[in-house]
Amino acid sequence: MAGFFTFWPYVVAGLSFVVSVLASCHIVLTKQNQRAAIGWLGVVWLTPLVGGMLYVAFGINRIHRRATRLRPKSVHPRAPQRFRSGTLALLPAAGGLADVVANVTALPLHSGNRVEALENGEEAYPAMLAAIEAAQSSIAFATYIFDNDVAGQAFVAALGRAVARGVAVRVLVDGMGSRYSFPTILSSLEAVGVTVKEFLPSLAPWRMGYLNLRNHRKILVLDGNIGFTGGMNIRAGHLAATAGAEAIQDLHFQIEGPVIEQFMAVFAEDWAFSSGEFLSGDDWFPKIHPVKDAESLLARGVPSGPDEDYDKLKWVLMGALAAAKRSVRIVTPYFLPDEVMIAALKLKAISGIDIHIVIPERGNLRLVEWATHGQIAQLIARGCRVWESPGPFDHSKIFLVDDGWAFVGSANWDPRSLYLNFEFNMECYDGAFVRKLDLMVARKIAGSRQLTLERLGARPLAIKLRDGLARMLSPYL
């Protein structure tokens, strides 16, 4: 025993050295951000043993690895598979952006699609419910939040009637999003015969706003050939005209055409992971003919998430910024781009590109709002114009480049959407469609107040310190 106490300091020192060396090797081989690598190396060597333990606990990115392990390698063999597209003859405004997104997503760009923008629940919900009532063979429905309220119960009733007439119905609700209301909507769906599953259910509802690996996608596909996507959940707050203080502005889209195959393939992957059931056959994947009218456009789905689609959303956003020649318009409820994206926006503004960014005047996540104010001055200083839209809280997500490209869907401009959640967006190449969305953005700007350096500078010192500290937390928000 005396010998142990004599030699234990050497044992601890040796163990500390081994841990520090192993942690350092992992840092050097895996940390792509140089400042993060240098910081962690300092922690590991300046606080022996403890630093290595801290790195193991907090410094290793497990999101990609865990998500890859959790989710299936591919969809069912009978579902459409992903493949690369070659150079496409596009609108002049598209430039090489289509090939960038093709290489990032490994998905083809489809022609012959019709896309209609639907504002707020007053337009979106009736269209979605009518499509559910008209469905004849299948309904695939994925949403982040499905509240047990007047809006949620309207969808329960419509889905129950679809089951009663023999339609195959599959509903996927995120495991955290299902708990935004109590009791949850799940028992109501099951009571009317709907097959419903949760995506990564959790028993920690008090942490729902900040947990990772959430399925933030909003996808509704009817009979495999009509679809909806956007930023809208299923909750009464989206009925902005009657929701009062809980009102939420938002934007959703109704789509027809071959791009719906990509919607359905993404749903099938998520459903296979959550339920073990593989959806296949003509009920789910029918042959879809192009829409032949003057309003048809080119479109492609862009799935992203912390698995095989890791970093793809960021690459698409960066590719679109690089392709901008005249203007960029961004509408997002949460605006916390990382340093690389901030640099890209500043460079475009310096080069003379007209950049407008619309964010809510009052957000629903206070830390995110504070962090945004803590970092946005650098963009304004370089020429980006930032607008704060008054209430109701605007949850819309629009990204427009020049007059020919639009990017819409579920993703926000924040670390959670970029790296931690499963998202689904759609890119569209069409001048007429982009002009319609541009008019919506112009209306939002007309009713907003510009955020200037003078306004930011006039904040009390305590508020500036609060916002600066919140900005330090932005990678975790």
MOJOSUL-V233418 format. One record per residue. N is the residue number from 0. RES is the residue in one letter. PHI is phi in degrees with one decimal (999 if undefined). D_LAST is the distance of its C-alpha to the last C-alpha in Angstrom with 2 decimals. Layout:
BEGIN
N/RES/PHI/D_LAST + N/RES/PHI/D_LAST
END
This chain:
BEGIN
0/M/999/50.42 + 1/A/-62.2/51.35 + 2/G/-64.1/50.70 + 3/F/-62.7/47.13 + 4/F/-67.2/46.37 + 5/T/-74.9/48.02 + 6/F/-100.7/45.93 + 7/W/-61.4/42.52 + 8/P/-59.6/41.15 + 9/Y/-70.0/42.03 + 10/V/-63.2/40.38 + 11/V/-63.8/37.09 + 12/A/-62.6/37.38 + 13/G/-64.8/38.08 + 14/L/-63.3/35.22 + 15/S/-60.8/32.83 + 16/F/-63.6/34.22 + 17/V/-64.0/33.86 + 18/V/-61.7/30.23 + 19/S/-65.4/29.45 + 20/V/-65.8/31.33 + 21/L/-64.2/29.70 + 22/A/-63.8/26.16 + 23/S/-64.1/27.18 + 24/C/-60.9/28.60 + 25/H/-64.7/25.45 + 26/I/-61.6/23.40 + 27/V/-63.3/26.05 + 28/L/-83.7/26.30 + 29/T/-118.2/22.70 + 30/K/-82.3/20.46 + 31/Q/-81.0/20.74 + 32/N/-80.6/18.89 + 33/Q/-63.8/21.71 + 34/R/-64.8/19.94 + 35/A/-64.1/17.80 + 36/A/-63.4/21.12 + 37/I/-64.3/23.04 + 38/G/-61.2/20.63 + 39/W/-68.8/20.76 + 40/L/-60.9/24.51 + 41/G/-63.2/24.92 + 42/V/-62.4/23.18 + 43/V/-64.4/25.31 + 44/W/-89.7/28.60 + 45/L/-85.1/28.32 + 46/T/-126.5/27.42 + 47/P/-52.7/29.72 + 48/L/67.5/28.92 + 49/V/-62.3/26.01 + 50/G/-61.7/24.14 + 51/G/-63.8/24.92 + 52/M/-66.5/23.74 + 53/L/-62.7/20.37 + 54/Y/-65.8/20.04 + 55/V/-61.1/21.05 + 56/A/-77.0/18.55 + 57/F/-123.0/15.40 + 58/G/-94.4/16.50 + 59/I/-92.6/17.65 + 60/N/-78.0/15.64 + 61/R/-94.3/16.79 + 62/I/-61.5/14.75 + 63/H/-61.9/17.44 + 64/R/-65.8/20.27 + 65/R/-65.7/19.45 + 66/A/-64.0/18.85 + 67/T/-64.0/22.04 + 68/R/-70.2/23.94 + 69/L/-73.2/22.91 + 70/R/-95.5/23.70 + 71/P/-67.9/27.23 + 72/K/-70.3/28.61 + 73/S/-157.0/30.01 + 74/V/-82.4/31.03 + 75/H/-58.7/34.46 + 76/P/-55.1/37.26 + 77/R/-87.9/38.40 + 78/A/-82.0/35.10 + 79/P/-58.5/34.73 + 80/Q/-95.7/33.64 + 81/R/-81.3/31.55 + 82/F/-150.3/33.64 + 83/R/-81.1/33.60 + 84/S/-106.7/35.15 + 85/G/-85.5/37.42 + 86/T/-64.8/37.88 + 87/L/-115.3/38.06 + 88/A/-81.4/40.05 + 89/L/-118.8/37.53 + 90/L/-59.8/37.50 + 91/P/-55.1/37.98 + 92/A/-65.4/34.68 + 93/A/-73.5/32.85 + 94/G/57.1/34.14 + 95/G/-94.7/32.88 + 96/L/-61.8/29.46 + 97/A/-60.9/30.74 + 98/D/-70.7/31.73 + 99/V/-60.8/28.39 + 100/V/-67.4/26.61 + 101/A/-61.7/29.49 + 102/N/-70.0/29.08 + 103/V/-73.6/25.31 + 104/T/-95.5/25.57 + 105/A/58.6/29.18 + 106/L/-121.8/29.83 + 107/P/-78.1/32.73 + 108/L/-92.1/32.67 + 109/H/-104.2/34.75 + 110/S/-96.3/37.09 + 111/G/76.5/38.54 + 112/N/-113.1/35.51 + 113/R/-113.7/35.30 + 114/V/-127.9/31.99 + 115/E/-121.9/31.89 + 116/A/-81.8/29.03 + 117/L/-124.1/28.71 + 118/E/-94.2/27.23 + 119/N/60.7/25.76 + 120/G/-65.2/27.02 + 121/E/-61.8/30.47 + 122/E/-97.8/31.01 + 123/A/-72.5/28.79 + 124/Y/-64.1/29.72 + 125/P/-59.5/33.49 + 126/A/-65.6/33.35 + 127/M/-66.5/31.39 + 128/L/-66.1/33.71 + 129/A/-64.0/36.77 + 130/A/-66.7/35.78 + 131/I/-64.6/35.34 + 132/E/-65.0/38.75 + 133/A/-90.2/40.30 + 134/A/-62.6/38.95 + 135/Q/-114.2/41.87 + 136/S/-125.7/40.69 + 137/S/-152.4/36.94 + 138/I/-136.3/33.59 + 139/A/-115.3/30.29 + 140/F/-135.9/27.33 + 141/A/-122.1/23.66 + 142/T/-148.7/20.98 + 143/Y/-77.8/17.58 + 144/I/-114.1/18.76 + 145/F/-134.5/22.51 + 146/D/-76.4/23.32 + 147/N/-90.8/26.65 + 148/D/-142.1/27.88 + 149/V/-62.7/30.44 + 150/A/-70.3/28.58 + 151/G/-61.4/27.80 + 152/Q/-68.1/31.40 + 153/A/-63.6/32.79 + 154/F/-71.7/31.15 + 155/V/-58.9/32.38 + 156/A/-61.9/35.87 + 157/A/-65.7/35.90 + 158/L/-67.1/34.66 + 159/G/-63.8/37.25 + 160/R/-65.4/39.98 + 161/A/-64.0/39.02 + 162/V/-60.9/39.41 + 163/A/-63.0/42.73 + 164/R/-94.7/44.13 + 165/G/95.4/43.31 + 166/V/-80.0/40.10 + 167/A/-77.3/37.86 + 168/V/-119.8/34.46 + 169/R/-129.3/31.28 + 170/V/-122.6/28.08 + 171/L/-120.6/24.76 + 172/V/-119.3/22.00 + 173/D/-60.6/18.66 + 174/G/-64.3/19.01 + 175/M/-90.6/16.15 + 176/G/-62.3/16.86 + 177/S/-67.9/20.47 + 178/R/-101.8/19.77 + 179/Y/-73.4/18.56 + 180/S/-131.5/22.26 + 181/F/-136.5/24.93 + 182/P/-67.3/27.21 + 183/T/-70.6/25.50 + 184/I/-78.5/27.16 + 185/L/-61.2/28.07 + 186/S/-66.7/31.42 + 187/S/-65.3/32.44 + 188/L/-64.6/31.90 + 189/E/-64.1/33.85 + 190/A/-64.8/36.57 + 191/V/-99.8/37.43 + 192/G/90.3/37.55 + 193/V/-77.4/34.26 + 194/T/-82.0/33.02 + 195/V/-128.0/29.34 + 196/K/-134.0/26.87 + 197/E/-101.8/23.33 + 198/F/-92.4/20.86 + 199/L/46.2/19.75 + 200/P/-61.3/20.55 + 201/S/-131.7/18.92 + 202/L/-102.2/20.56 + 203/A/-120.6/17.54 + 204/P/-64.2/16.92 + 205/W/-69.0/15.43 + 206/R/-106.3/12.30 + 207/M/-60.4/12.20 + 208/G/-73.1/9.08 + 209/Y/-134.5/6.91 + 210/L/-88.8/9.62 + 211/N/-94.5/10.12 + 212/L/59.3/13.21 + 213/R/-91.6/13.48 + 214/N/-88.6/16.24 + 215/H/-92.4/14.89 + 216/R/-71.7/18.28 + 217/K/-124.2/20.85 + 218/I/-133.8/24.30 + 219/L/-129.5/27.70 + 220/V/-125.5/30.84 + 221/L/-111.6/34.35 + 222/D/55.9/37.38 + 223/G/73.0/35.53 + 224/N/-136.9/36.20 + 225/I/-126.7/34.31 + 226/G/-139.4/30.55 + 227/F/-135.6/27.67 + 228/T/-156.5/24.08 + 229/G/150.4/21.45 + 230/G/-107.2/18.53 + 231/M/-87.6/20.48 + 232/N/-86.5/20.15 + 233/I/-107.1/23.22 + 234/R/-162.9/23.18 + 235/A/-64.2/25.50 + 236/G/-59.7/23.00 + 237/H/-74.8/23.47 + 238/L/-83.5/27.10 + 239/A/-60.5/26.25 + 240/A/-70.7/29.89 + 241/T/-123.5/30.33 + 242/A/-84.9/26.99 + 243/G/64.7/27.32 + 244/A/-65.8/24.39 + 245/E/-92.3/22.28 + 246/A/-64.7/23.05 + 247/I/-132.2/20.63 + 248/Q/-78.9/21.81 + 249/D/-163.0/21.20 + 250/L/-138.9/23.03 + 251/H/-131.1/24.46 + 252/F/-138.9/27.13 + 253/Q/-102.7/30.34 + 254/I/-129.4/31.59 + 255/E/-128.9/34.96 + 256/G/126.2/36.17 + 257/P/-59.7/35.83 + 258/V/-63.4/32.07 + 259/I/-61.9/31.77 + 260/E/-55.7/32.79 + 261/Q/-70.4/29.41 + 262/F/-57.3/27.67 + 263/M/-67.7/29.91 + 264/A/-64.1/29.50 + 265/V/-66.3/25.71 + 266/F/-60.6/26.29 + 267/A/-61.7/29.04 + 268/E/-62.0/26.86 + 269/D/-64.5/24.29 + 270/W/-68.8/27.24 + 271/A/-61.1/29.09 + 272/F/-65.4/26.23 + 273/S/-81.6/25.74 + 274/S/-118.4/29.45 + 275/G/83.3/31.56 + 276/E/-94.8/33.45 + 277/F/-101.1/34.06 + 278/L/-85.4/34.69 + 279/S/-153.7/37.50 + 280/G/92.2/40.58 + 281/D/-67.4/41.48 + 282/D/-63.1/39.96 + 283/W/-98.0/36.46 + 284/F/-128.9/37.22 + 285/P/-75.5/40.20 + 286/K/-72.9/41.48 + 287/I/-109.3/39.87 + 288/H/-91.5/42.00 + 289/P/-61.4/40.73 + 290/V/-77.3/40.82 + 291/K/-110.8/43.72 + 292/D/-154.4/43.45 + 293/A/-67.4/42.70 + 294/E/-96.3/39.07 + 295/S/-69.0/38.16 + 296/L/-144.6/35.50 + 297/L/-87.4/33.90 + 298/A/-148.9/30.66 + 299/R/-151.4/28.58 + 300/G/-78.0/25.75 + 301/V/-130.1/22.71 + 302/P/-78.8/21.02 + 303/S/-146.8/17.99 + 304/G/170.9/16.09 + 305/P/-81.5/15.60 + 306/D/-132.0/19.37 + 307/E/-69.8/22.28 + 308/D/-98.4/20.34 + 309/Y/-56.6/17.75 + 310/D/75.1/16.95 + 311/K/-67.7/19.34 + 312/L/-61.6/17.18 + 313/K/-61.5/16.38 + 314/W/-64.7/20.14 + 315/V/-65.5/21.19 + 316/L/-61.7/19.21 + 317/M/-67.2/20.60 + 318/G/-62.7/24.02 + 319/A/-67.0/24.12 + 320/L/-62.1/23.33 + 321/A/-63.9/26.04 + 322/A/-82.1/28.45 + 323/A/-63.3/28.13 + 324/K/-112.5/31.51 + 325/R/-130.0/31.46 + 326/S/-149.8/28.36 + 327/V/-136.0/24.68 + 328/R/-126.6/23.21 + 329/I/-125.3/19.56 + 330/V/-121.6/18.53 + 331/T/-154.7/14.94 + 332/P/-76.9/13.10 + 333/Y/-130.8/9.71 + 334/F/-124.0/10.59 + 335/L/-138.0/8.55 + 336/P/-65.5/11.10 + 337/D/-78.3/11.69 + 338/E/-61.8/14.86 + 339/V/-65.7/17.21 + 340/M/-69.7/16.42 + 341/I/-62.1/16.62 + 342/A/-61.2/19.91 + 343/A/-64.9/21.15 + 344/L/-65.1/20.63 + 345/K/-63.4/22.36 + 346/L/-62.7/25.13 + 347/K/-65.2/25.80 + 348/A/-65.1/26.00 + 349/I/-63.0/28.32 + 350/S/-79.7/30.46 + 351/G/101.8/31.11 + 352/I/-70.9/28.89 + 353/D/-80.7/28.21 + 354/I/-115.3/24.44 + 355/H/-120.6/23.15 + 356/I/-125.7/19.53 + 357/V/-111.3/19.22 + 358/I/-128.4/16.24 + 359/P/-68.5/16.66 + 360/E/-66.0/18.31 + 361/R/-133.2/16.58 + 362/G/-83.3/13.30 + 363/N/-96.3/12.82 + 364/L/-122.0/9.37 + 365/R/-63.2/10.46 + 366/L/-60.3/7.63 + 367/V/-65.4/6.51 + 368/E/-60.1/10.31 + 369/W/-63.8/10.98 + 370/A/-63.0/8.89 + 371/T/-61.3/10.68 + 372/H/-65.5/13.88 + 373/G/-74.6/13.43 + 374/Q/-121.5/13.64 + 375/I/-80.8/15.60 + 376/A/-60.0/18.93 + 377/Q/-64.1/19.59 + 378/L/-74.6/19.70 + 379/I/-62.6/21.94 + 380/A/-62.9/24.13 + 381/R/-95.2/24.85 + 382/G/113.3/25.92 + 383/C/-71.3/23.05 + 384/R/-100.9/23.59 + 385/V/-113.4/20.69 + 386/W/-123.2/21.50 + 387/E/-107.5/20.03 + 388/S/-85.0/21.38 + 389/P/-71.1/22.65 + 390/G/-65.6/22.20 + 391/P/-64.8/22.20 + 392/F/-50.4/18.47 + 393/D/-97.1/18.48 + 394/H/-99.1/16.53 + 395/S/-67.8/18.69 + 396/K/-132.3/17.79 + 397/I/-137.1/20.57 + 398/F/-135.9/21.07 + 399/L/-119.1/24.69 + 400/V/-122.4/26.52 + 401/D/52.4/30.03 + 402/D/-123.3/32.13 + 403/G/-142.2/32.01 + 404/W/-135.8/28.57 + 405/A/-131.2/25.90 + 406/F/-132.3/22.68 + 407/V/-134.8/21.53 + 408/G/150.2/19.82 + 409/S/-97.2/16.66 + 410/A/-82.6/14.09 + 411/N/-102.0/11.77 + 412/W/-94.1/11.23 + 413/D/-145.4/7.58 + 414/P/-59.2/6.67 + 415/R/-63.7/6.56 + 416/S/-72.8/9.95 + 417/L/-70.5/11.18 + 418/Y/-129.7/11.04 + 419/L/-114.6/10.13 + 420/N/-109.6/11.81 + 421/F/-88.6/15.48 + 422/E/-123.6/16.17 + 423/F/-141.6/19.53 + 424/N/-123.5/20.63 + 425/M/-139.7/24.11 + 426/E/-100.3/25.68 + 427/C/-132.3/28.90 + 428/Y/-112.8/31.67 + 429/D/-173.5/33.86 + 430/G/-63.6/34.86 + 431/A/-64.8/35.77 + 432/F/-65.2/32.54 + 433/V/-64.1/30.46 + 434/R/-64.3/32.69 + 435/K/-63.0/32.07 + 436/L/-67.3/28.29 + 437/D/-62.8/28.91 + 438/L/-64.7/30.92 + 439/M/-61.9/28.07 + 440/V/-63.0/25.80 + 441/A/-61.3/28.74 + 442/R/-64.4/29.12 + 443/K/-64.1/25.52 + 444/I/-64.8/26.03 + 445/A/-60.8/29.40 + 446/G/-96.5/27.96 + 447/S/-107.5/25.07 + 448/R/-110.8/25.12 + 449/Q/-72.5/24.49 + 450/L/-90.1/21.97 + 451/T/-115.3/24.05 + 452/L/-63.0/24.09 + 453/E/-64.8/26.54 + 454/R/-64.4/24.31 + 455/L/-65.4/21.43 + 456/G/-68.3/24.07 + 457/A/-80.8/25.55 + 458/R/-64.6/22.64 + 459/P/-60.2/23.76 + 460/L/-56.8/23.02 + 461/A/-61.7/21.07 + 462/I/-68.9/18.69 + 463/K/-61.1/18.39 + 464/L/-65.5/17.64 + 465/R/-59.9/15.00 + 466/D/-66.6/13.25 + 467/G/-65.6/13.89 + 468/L/-66.9/12.45 + 469/A/-62.8/9.14 + 470/R/-59.8/9.36 + 471/M/-63.6/9.93 + 472/L/-91.4/6.57 + 473/S/-55.7/5.09 + 474/P/-62.4/5.81 + 475/Y/-106.9/3.82 + 476/L/-95.9/0.00
END
